[in-house]
Amino acid sequence: MRGKSGTSFAVKVDDRVFVPGREEGQSIDYWLEGNFLCVDLHDPDRKLRIARRFPLEMEPAHPATLFSGFNNTQHADVQVVTFEDEGVEERVFKDDGYTQSRIQGMSREAFWHWTGFSD
């Protein structure tokens, strides 16, 4: 992505590319639910769990380049949606909020329901 060094994890849904904001050390689980891309980012060592919900109709506004590997470095210039864009919903649980809520051991489904994002 423009202005960033290194690579960013991305998910392609139909003709749109979403950058959910996964950082090193975080596990990620993602799925489609209704008209949303749902993301569960979890880093138990840092006592951090993040739920993000991306509306699928969001318009990509950030230039980026997709690479297909190192042997044949074909690429495509694209526009992406990022986790920082207006319209992305987010719930962050860290430190005391993480330990007091006991979300460390929750399944993806239980965590998602607990955040209030489930319909």
C-alpha positions in Angstrom: 0.0 0.0 0.0 1.2 3.5 -0.7 3.1 4.9 2.2 3.8 1.6 3.9 6.8 -0.6 3.6 6.4 -4.3 3.6 3.3 -6.4 2.9 -0.1 -6.3 4.4 -2.5 -9.2 4.8 -5.6 -8.8 2.5 -8.8 -10.6 1.7 -10.5 -10.4 -1.7 -14.2 -10.6 -1.8 -15.6 -10.6 -5.4 -14.1 -7.5 -7.0 -13.0 -5.8 -3.7 -9.9 -6.1 -1.6 -10.0 -5.5 2.1 -7.0 -5.0 4.4 -8.2 -6.0 7.9 -5.2 -4.7 9.8 -3.6 -8.0 10.9 -0.3 -7.4 12.8 2.5 -9.8 13.5 1.7 -12.3 16.3 -2.1 -12.0 15.7 -4.2 -14.9 14.7 -6.9 -14.0 12.2 -10.3 -15.6 11.5 -12.5 -14.1 8.8 -15.8 -15.0 7.2 -18.8 -13.5 5.3 -22.0 -12.8 7.3 -24.8 -11.1 5.4 -23.4 -8.1 3.7 -20.3 -7.9 5.8 -16.7 -9.2 5.9 -16.2 -10.2 9.6 -12.7 -10.3 11.1 -11.6 -11.7 14.5 -8.0 -10.7 15.4 -6.5 -12.2 18.5 -3.1 -11.9 20.3 -3.3 -13.6 23.7 0.3 -12.7 24.5 -0.6 -9.0 24.3 -4.0 -9.5 25.9 -5.7 -8.1 22.8 -8.7 -9.2 20.7 -10.3 -7.1 18.0 -13.6 -7.5 16.1 -13.9 -5.7 12.8 -16.9 -5.6 10.5 -16.5 -4.3 6.9 -19.6 -3.5 4.8 -19.1 -5.3 1.5 -20.4 -2.3 -0.5 -17.6 0.0 0.8 -15.8 1.7 -2.1 -12.0 1.1 -2.1 -10.1 4.3 -1.9 -6.4 3.4 -1.3 -4.0 2.5 -4.0 -2.1 -0.8 -3.5 -0.3 -3.4 -5.5 -1.1 -7.2 -5.4 1.9 -9.5 -5.9 1.5 -13.2 -6.9 4.7 -14.5 -5.5 8.4 -14.3 -5.7 9.2 -16.6 -8.7 7.0 -14.7 -11.1 6.4 -11.4 -9.5 3.4 -10.5 -11.6 1.4 -7.8 -10.0 -1.8 -5.7 -10.3 -2.4 -2.2 -9.2 -5.7 -2.1 -7.3 -7.7 0.1 -4.9 -8.3 -1.4 -1.4 -10.6 -0.8 1.7 -8.6 -0.6 4.9 -9.6 -1.1 8.6 -9.1 2.6 9.1 -11.8 3.7 6.7 -14.9 5.4 7.8 -17.8 2.8 8.0 -15.7 0.0 9.4 -17.0 -1.0 12.8 -14.6 -2.1 15.4 -14.6 -3.4 19.0 -11.2 -3.5 20.8 -10.6 -5.5 24.0 -7.2 -5.2 25.6 -5.5 -5.4 29.0 -8.2 -5.3 31.8 -11.0 -5.3 29.3 -9.6 -8.5 27.8 -9.0 -10.3 31.1 -12.2 -9.2 32.9 -14.4 -10.2 30.0 -12.8 -13.7 29.7 -12.7 -13.5 25.9 -9.4 -15.3 25.6 -11.0 -18.7 25.5 -14.1 -17.8 23.6 -14.8 -19.4 20.2 -15.1 -17.2 17.2 -18.8 -17.5 17.3 -19.2 -16.8 21.0 -16.8 -13.8 20.7 -18.7 -12.4 17.8 -22.0 -12.8 19.5 -20.6 -11.2 22.7 -19.4 -8.1 20.7 -23.0 -7.4 19.5 -22.2 -7.7 15.8 -24.3 -10.8 15.3 -27.7 -10.2 13.9 
